Amino acid sequence: MSVARTLTVQVDLPWSIQNEAPPDPAAVGLELRLLWLIEQVRVHRLGVGKAAELAGVPRAAFMRTLGEHGVPVIDYPADELDREIVHLGLG
């Protein structure tokens, strides 16, 4: 069993809403982590299952979140799909 490695990043975010308390840093950190994982799926660095695991959410919930952010759950290039259809004799 491998040990999970982590990277800690500090990010300065602007906060200029007057008369309102800043958000909880832990909540912002969780949101940024989720957004980073979504981006990793979008650019094909992580698969949906692994990203869901790293996010600590069920795969179906992560897939729903991907959809909410406009990231396709199934990202099969059209040319590969065409080749597959021809290979299977379906087209």
Secondary structure, 3 states (H helix, E strand, C coil): CCCCCCCCCCCCCCCCCCCCCCCCHHHHHHHHHHHHHHHHHHCCCCCHHHHHHHHCCCHHHHHHHHHHCCCCCCCCCHHHHHHHHHHCCCC
